[in-house]
Amino acid sequence: MKNKSGKIGQWIDIEFLNNWGNYVVADEYMKAGYMLDEIGFVHLRGTLYNGTSREEDLCVIPLGYRPYRSAYGVALNNGNST
């Protein structure tokens, strides 16, 4: 399986939904992205902010990068609610 660029192992920027975006402070944090590695695992990275709601999607990962079952992850916030 190859990503949009045709290369395995290359990070692809996330296309955000619901007002989410990269948390950018003096280039201190990584931009959000995903990558397919050479053995088929999808990796996610990044620090996000400013979403409309914690109950709404922040992005949609394209077919070919999604798990075959529902998957959940842990996210931290600073205690502020939106």
Protein Blocks (a to p, Z undefined) as FASTA:
>chain_A
ZZfkopghiacddddeehiacddehhlaccddddddfkopacdedddehiabfkbcfbdc
dehiacfbdcddddddehiaZZ
